[in-house]
Amino acid sequence: MSALRLAIIGGGHLGRIHAKLAHAGESFEVVAVADPSPASRQLVTDNLQLPTVADYRELLGQIDAAIIAAPTVSHYDITSSLLRGGVHCLVEKPLTTSAEEAQRLVQLARRYNRVLQTGHVERFNPTWTTAQPHLGAPKFVEAVRAGAYSGRSTDIGVVMDLMIHDLDLILSLDSSPVERISASGMSLLGTHEDLAETRLEFASGCIATLRASRLATSPTRRMQLYTTRGFADIDFSADSVQIVKPTMDVLARTVALDDLPASERMQAKERIFQDFLEPQTLEAPGRNAILDEQNDFAISVKTGTAPVVTGEDGARAVDLANRIVSTISQHGWDGLDSKPWRVGPLATAEPRILPHPAVVRDAPQETRRRAA
């Protein structure tokens, strides 16, 4: 099949990565990178030698597909326009800022028979794809995702920016409804939360605790899963995965070390990871997750098959992220006695006092009036 005519919408950091990879591969012909910023377009021209346009709408009729890497707040307007124009879309995460807009995009993709893929790239991370065949139904999940302040994605908070990666991964394993959410977060450098934590309780019985920060001194991308088939410790920046699988005796509940005499327990403890729990280190292949994501997009467009991460997947992650953000906004830092200014991510120690204009005493009346 011939290469798909592709546009990259957004010439920022991630957009340029997408453009570079797509231009180097055989699946796409990059028609142009669209960005309203002259500085961004100049970077694309200087670094990638690709054509640029200020308005993506100039490209309608000239492209088959688009990768949308623009700010999240513009995802809906851009993607809905492209879908109506007959363009297949890969939209960087999060799909939109609201669940309602995400669902409308899903419906538009169905109406116009276009591929709508969500850019949850961790689904293509080699450590995740290596671990996935060994994972059973999750029962307890702990995830931490933290990074330094990047200056990007300031139109959304850390839940939508970082935590949503782990939300999507967990939702890909457990499709049952989330019945209970507890969460808190703090906004330190802006209006959106920069730190967040949540505990999710699924209808399946699975419990997930997640933490995210974009003000960390060192990066962390780690998830630990206790499943019906064993335990997995996944470091998304590593090149291997740690798996521990219980033996059949353990799974059958025929092992009861606490019933043994102390001397036998002491002997058994030396062979825990030989006789009862079998640890494995699985090497992850050296693959580029973004390139694999792009190739999956191209295959979906050319064959009509669903992508690994669908628009529906993206919409569900947005919905859950929104519910977490809403819960954060209602968290009282002093419990039930919390004052209004001690609730939510912008909680302060004391209410803000707005200064009133000073009245200059012993000045002429006209001067006092101006000062007031």
Stockholm file with secondary structure:
# STOCKHOLM 1.0

chainA/1-372         MSALRLAIIGGGHLGRIHAKLAHAGESFEVVAVADPSPASRQLVTDNLQLPTVADYRELLGQIDAAIIAAPTVSHYDITSSLLRGGVHCLVEKPLTTSAEEAQRLVQLARRYNRVLQTGHVERFNPTWTTAQPHLGAPKFVEAVRAGAYSGRSTDIGVVMDLMIHDLDLILSLDSSPVERISASGMSLLGTHEDLAETRLEFASGCIATLRASRLATSPTRRMQLYTTRGFADIDFSADSVQIVKPTMDVLARTVALDDLPASERMQAKERIFQDFLEPQTLEAPGRNAILDEQNDFAISVKTGTAPVVTGEDGARAVDLANRIVSTISQHGWDGLDSKPWRVGPLATAEPRILPHPAVVRDAPQETRRRAA
#=GR chainA/1-372 SS CCCEEEEEECCSHHHHHHHHHHHHSSSEEEEEEECSCHHHHHHHHHHHCCCEESCGGGGTTTCSEEEECSCGGGHHHHHHHHHHTTCEEEEESSSCSSHHHHHHHHHHHHHTTCCEEEECGGGGCHHHHHHGGGCCSEEEEEEEEECCCCSCCTTSCHIIIIIHHHHHHHHHHCCSCEEEEEEEEECSSSSSCSEEEEEEEETTSCEEEEEEESSCSSCEEEEEEEETTEEEEEETTSSEEEEEEECHHHHTTCCCGGGSCHHHHHHHHTTIIIIIEEEEEEECCCCCHHHHHHHHHHHHHHHCCCCSSBHHHHHHHHHHHHHHHHHHHTCBTTGGGCCGGGBSTTCCSSCCCCCCCCCCTTSCHHHHHHHC
#=GC SS_cons         CCCEEEEEECCSHHHHHHHHHHHHSSSEEEEEEECSCHHHHHHHHHHHCCCEESCGGGGTTTCSEEEECSCGGGHHHHHHHHHHTTCEEEEESSSCSSHHHHHHHHHHHHHTTCCEEEECGGGGCHHHHHHGGGCCSEEEEEEEEECCCCSCCTTSCHIIIIIHHHHHHHHHHCCSCEEEEEEEEECSSSSSCSEEEEEEEETTSCEEEEEEESSCSSCEEEEEEEETTEEEEEETTSSEEEEEEECHHHHTTCCCGGGSCHHHHHHHHTTIIIIIEEEEEEECCCCCHHHHHHHHHHHHHHHCCCCSSBHHHHHHHHHHHHHHHHHHHTCBTTGGGCCGGGBSTTCCSSCCCCCCCCCCTTSCHHHHHHHC
//
